[in-house]
Amino acid sequence: MHTLLLLIIPIVFMAIVFFLKGKTAGYVALISSILSFIVSIIIAIYLHFNGYFDEFNQSWISSFGINFHVGIDGISLILVLLTTILTPFIILTSLQKDIENSSAFYGLILLMQAGMLGAFTAMDSFLFYVSYEVALIPIYFICGLWGGENRIAVTLKFFIYTLAGSLFMLISIIYLYLQTPGNHTFEISEFYKLNLSSTEQSWIFLGFFLAFAVKVPIFPFHSWQPSTYTTAPTVGTMLLAGIMLKMGLYGIIRFVLPIVPEAVAHWNTVAIFLCVCGIIYGSIIALRQNDLKTVVAFSSLAHVGLIAAGIFSMNVQGIQGAMIQMFNHGINAVALLFLIDLLERRSGTRMMDKLGGVASVNKRVAVVFAIVMLGSVGLPLTNGFVGEFLLLMGVYQWNMYAAMFAGLTIILGAVYMLRLYRHVFFGEISEAGRSISKTTIIETIMSYKLIALIIVLGIFPNLLLNISAPAVNKLLNLIANHSNLVSTL
């Protein structure tokens, strides 16, 4: 029942928020997000101490075998926690500025939260598809109504890309539904039992891969991402980079690996090659950017490319690395965007060549940014290190040469992030940099919370690894029993 409550809270509060105005709407949305976080912590405690699997199953459209079936295991819980931790932070960030038509803005954020939580907890494939699409609608309006220059064209491109990819997923789900015996069902667990031919698996793999590759995004299905991240309001970019792209990675783990493992083993060379291309391409393009948000966009392309490569390696190190790094990437991406937004609100710009000498004006911001940057590039004892280490180990077990090229994300990441830091925080104090002299108490508290997460998860990664380990081992056993393809358990 806790899982159901997790979905009900944002929906109920969304209905309330739509009737409120100004900051009040934001504060009520913040209360909703905090309540969701508390529920997720309760679920995590039960799961950790009692092996508790929270589940709710109710017939929805019985004539088509569709159930409102939601549940949380260790894989789901990592992403549920990520969503419920980041949503209050994102809302707090937006409260630092005046939002026009705030009731609609915060209502859409809560609707998006409900959609993402629905996708991460769905045990019925039709419910997953509906939740997957529900999360797309609010981000379309958030970016289209509150975005920057040329927002309509950019947002439309994003919407068309994502919707087109989702249609391939829907076709795949319907095909799997028709293969279930007796009274057909959309239950994901029943899809795991299907004995599909190699040809069928390849087509199903292609359908799901196209849908999830666009959402992640995986090179070359990424062309919507940089312009959308740059044009969207900071809150929209936080939602996209911090949480929403994880829906695609989660879909690969939950659908692709256990349903069509033979196809994954056959096509993972192509998939990992594309992921590695994305790592190198994203990192090199990030080196040439002047806009701080665009740097984060291409950095994200590189980092999620490594996560996807780890997943397709189909071993315990790769998938465990993907689980912890999905969480850590969300924290680091949102932290970077928060700090960039802080700089932009005071200086009126986020261009590197117009900022400079900020460290001489505000040492606190310089230190916080440095720690977030080091977490992003995977320095040991920061949250990014363990995930990237496990991911590279997983890819190395699959192929040594692929791991060598995938490891460039660490080297190139350090180069473009240090370049960014040098331009913004060192050198001669610019006129724009001079305006960043003070931060509010709320901003300071938020900054310290970010630092705490980055350091604590870097020193105690088992806080996350122990959550997902049983579910990951169960997943790999399922794949091994299905096809005998996984040798390292």
N, C-alpha and C positions, 0 to 999 in steps of 0.2 A: 504493500500500500504506500510505502514511502516514495516509490518511483512515481506512482500516480500523483501523489501530492507535489512532487517536484515539477510535474507538467502543469498542474492546476494553478499553482501559485502565480506564475507570470501571466497566465491567461486571465485570471480573475483581476489582478492588479492592472493589466492592460486596459480592461473595460472601465476601471475606475479612473485611470490616468487620462483617458480621452475626454473626461468631463472637467478636468482641472486646467489651471492656467499658470504660466510663469514658472518660477522656481519650485512652486508647490508640486507640480507634475514631476519634476526631477527628484524631489525628496521622497515622494511616494514610490517612484520607480526604484530608488535606492533601497528603500525598506523592503520592497519585493525581492530585489536581488540578494539582499542580506539574508532574508528568510530562506531563499533557495539554497544559499551557501550553507546555512545551518542544517537543513535537511540532508544535503549531500554529505556533510561531516558525520551525521548520525548513521547514514548508510555505510560510510567508510568504516566506522567503528564496529558496526555489526559484522561487516564482511571480514574485517581483520581478526576479530576475537572469536567469532562464532562460525566462520565459514559461511556466513549468511548470504544467500542469493535472493535479492528482493525482486519480486515478480508480481505482475497483475495481468490477468488474462480474461477478457470478456468478449463474447461473440459480438461482432460489429455488423458485418453484412454477411449473414450466414449462408445465403443462397450462393455466394461465390467463395465461400471458405475463407473469408476475411475476418480476422480477429483484432481487437484492440489489445495486443499482447506486448507488454513492455517488461523489461527486466534489466538488472545490472549485474555484470560479473566484473572481474578485475580489469579487463580490457575496456569495457564501457566506463568503469568508475574513474579511470585516469582522465578521460575526456569530459566526463560530467564535472569532476572537480576543477578542471581547467576552465570550463564554462562558468561555473558558479563563483570561482575566485576572480576571474577577469571582469565579469559583468559589473559588479559594484565598482571596481576600479575605473572602468570605462565611463560609467555614469558619473562618478566623481570628477573625472577629467572634464566632461562636458559641462558640469555645474560651475566650472571656473569661468565660463563665458555666457553671454546672453544668447539664447537660442530662440529664433523666431518660430512661432507656432509650436511651442515646446510640448504641448499635450500630444500632438501627432508624433513628434520626434521621439519622445520617451515611450509612447505606446508601441511604436514600431520596433524599438530596441527590445522591449519585453516580448513582442510577438516573435522576433527573430530568436531570442533566447529559448522560447518554447519550442520553436521549430528545430533548433540545433539539439536541444535535450531530447526531443522526440526521436531524432535520427540516431543519436548515440545510444538510446535505450530500446529501440524498436526490435522486437523478436519476430515480427511479421513483416515480410518484404514489401507488401503494399503500404503498410503504415510507414515503413522506412522511406518509401518513395514520396508519399504525401508530405512527410516531415521535411524531407530533403528539398522539396519544392516550396514549402511554406517558408522556410528560412531564406529563400531567394527573393521573395516578394518584398519584404521590408527593407532589405539592403538595397534593392533597386530604387525604392523611393527615398531612402536616406541619402544615397549618392546623387540621385537625380534632382532632389529638391534643395539639399543643403551643400551640394558640392561646389567646386570651383569652376573656372572657365571651361567652356566646351563640355560641360557635364552631361548634357542630354545625349550627345553623340557617343561619348565614352561609355556612359551607363547602358545605353541601348546595345552597344557592341558586347558588353559584358553579359547582359541578359540573354541575348541571342546565342552566344557561345555556350553558356551554361545550360540553357533550356534545350538546345540542340543535343548536347551531350547527354542530358537526362533522358531524352527520348530513346536513345540506344539502350540505356539501362532498363527502361520500362519494357521494351521489346524483349530483352533478355529475361526479365522477371516473369513476363507472361508466358514465354516459352517454357521456363522451368515449372511454372504453375501447371501447365498442361501435361507435363511429364510425371507429376505426382500421381500415385495410384489411387484408385477408388474415387471417393469424393475429393476433388482437387482442393489443394490448400496453398496458401501463400506463406505458411510457416517456414522460416529460414532453416530450422532444424531438420525439416523434411527434405529440403533441397540438398542437405549434406548427405542424405542417404541415396540419392539418385546415382544410377550407374550409367553415365553418359559415355557415348563413343568419343574417340579422339577428335573427330570432325565436329561433333556437337560442342565439345569442350572448347575447341578453338574459336568457334563463332560466339559462344557465350563469353569467353574471355575478351574477345574483341569488343563486344557490346559494353561490358562493364568497364573495360580499360579506357575506352573513349570517354565514357561519362566521368570517371574519376580522374582521368588525366587532365581534363579541362578544369575541374574544380581545384586540383592540388595547387598550381598547375605543373604538369610535366612538359618539358621541351618536346616538340615545338608547338604545343597547344596553349602557350602562355601569353600570346600576343595581347590579350585583353588586360593582363595583370598590371604592367607598369603604369599605363595611362589611368587605369581605374584607381590604383593605390594613390597615385599622385593627385588626381582630381577629386577624389572622395574627401569629405570632411574627415578630420583626424579620427573621430569616433568611428566612422565607417571603415577607415583603413585598419583601425584596431580590431574591429569585429572580423574583418576579412582575414587579415594576416594572423591574428591571435587565435581565432577559433574556427572560422568557417572553412578554411582550406583543409583543416584536419578531418572534415567530413569525408573528403575524397580519400585520404590515407586510411581512415577507419573503414571505409567501404571496401578497400582492397583487402584489408585484413579479415573483415567479417564475411565478405561475399566471395571474392576471387580466389584466395588461397584454399579454403576448404571445399568449395564447390567444384572448381575445375583445376585441381593440382597438376594433372598431367599437362594441361595447356600452359600453365604457368611455367613448368619445367621446360617445356618446348620453346616458349616465347620469351623467357626471362632474359635471354641474351640481348634481344632487341630492346626490351624494356629497360634493362640496366644501362645499355648503351645510350639510350635517350636521356636517362637520368644523369649520367655522367656528362653528357653534352650540356645539359642544363646547368650543372654545377660550374663547368668551365665558362660557358657563355655568360651566365648570370654574374659570375665573379668579375670577368673581364669588363663587361658593360658597366658594372658598379664602379669600377676604377675611373671611368670617364665622366661620371655624373657630377653635376653642380648642385642640384636640388637634393636636400637631405632626405626627403620622403622617397624620392626615386632611388636613392642609394639603398634604402630599406627594402624597396620593392624588388630590386634585382638581387639583393642579399638573400631575401626570402626565397627567391627562385632557386638559388644555389643550395641553401640549407634544406629545403624540402626535397630537392633532387637527391640529396644524400639519404634522407629518411626513406624515400621511396625505393632507392637502390637496396637499402638494408632489408626492407620488407620482401622484395623480390629475391633476395638471396635465400630465403626459405630455411633459415636456421635460427636457433634460439637466440644467439647473440644479435643477429640482425633485427629480429622482431622485438626483442626486449629493448634494444637500443632505439628502435623506432618509437616504442611506447614512451620511454622516458624523454626522448628528444622532442616528441610532439608537444609534451607538456612544457619543456624548457624553452623550446622555440617560441611558444605562445607567450610565455612570461617575458622573454628577452625582446621580442618584436614589439609588444605593447609598451614595454619600458622605454625602448628607443623612441617610439612614436610619442609617448608622453613627454619625454624630454625635448624632442624636436618641437612639439606644440608649445611647450613652455618658452622656448627660445623665440618662436615665431610670434607669440602673443605680445611679447615685450619689445622685440626689435622690428616687427612688421615684415620680416623676411625669413626664409629658410634656405637662402642661397649661400653656399660656402664662401664665395668670393666677396660677399658683403658683410660676413661675420668675421671676427678675429679678436684675439686677446681676451676672450671671455674668462679665462682662468685668472687673469689679473683683476677682473672686476667682481667675479663671484666664484670663489674657490669651492664652495659647497656643491654647486652645480657641476663644476669641473670634476670633482671627485666622484660624484654619483654617476656621471656620464662615463667616466673611465671604468668603473666597476661593471656597469651594464655592458660596455663595449668588450671588456675582457671576458665576460660571460658569453657574449655572442660569438667570439672567436674561439671559445673552448679552452681557455687557460685552465690548467689543473687547479683544483679546489674551488672552481666555479661550476655552476649548474650545467654549462654546455659541454664540459669535458667528458664526463662519463658516457653521455649519450653518443657523442661523436666517436669515442673510442670503441664502444660496442658496435656501432654501425660499421666502422671501418674493419673491425675484426670479422663481422659477419660477411661483408663483401669480400674480404681477403680469403675467407674459407671457400667462397664461391669461385673467385678468380683473383690471383695476386696482382695481375696487371690492371684489372678494373679498380682494385683498391688503391693502387698507386695514383691513378688519375683522379679517383674520387677524393683522395687525400688533399688534392689541390685546394679544396674548399677551405681548409684550415690556413694554408699559406696565403692564398689570395685574399681570404677574408681578413686576415691580419693586416694585409697591405692596404686594402681600401678603407678599413675602419680606422687605422692609424693615420691615413691621409686625411680622412674626415676630421679626426680629432685635432690634428695639427692645424688645419685651416681655421677651425672654429675657435679653438681654445688658446692657441699660442700666436705669437707674432704681435704685430702692432695692433693696438686697441682701435677697432673701427667705431664709427659713430653708432652703428646698429648694435655692436657688441657692448658699448658703454651703457646701453639702456637695460642691460640684464644684471642689475646690481642687487636686486632683492627678490626673494621668493616668499610666498605666504606660508602660514603655519600648516595649512592643509597640504600644500605642495611638498613641504619638507617632510611631513609624516608619510605621505605617499611614497616619496623617494626612499625613505628609510625602510619601508616595507618591501620595496623592490629589492634593495640591497640585501635585506634579510633572506628573502626567498632565494636569491642567486647564490649566496654563500652557504646557507643551510643545506640546500639541495646539492651543492657541490661537495660538501663534507659528508653528508648523510644521504647518498643516492638511494640506499635501500628503502627509504621512506616511500619511494615510488616503485622501485623494482619488486619489492615484496608484495605490493598490491597486484601487479599484473602477472607475476611469475606463474601462479597456478593456472590461470586462464590461458596464458601463452603455451605452457606445457600441454594443456588439454587440447589446444588447437593443433599443435604439432603432432600429437598422438593421433588426432583425428585424420590429419593429412597422411601420416605414415600408414595408418590402417587402411586408408582409402586407396593408396597408390604405391606404398613402399618407396616413396621418393625421398623422404627425409631421413638422413642417416645420423645426424647429430641431434640428440634430444637432451 
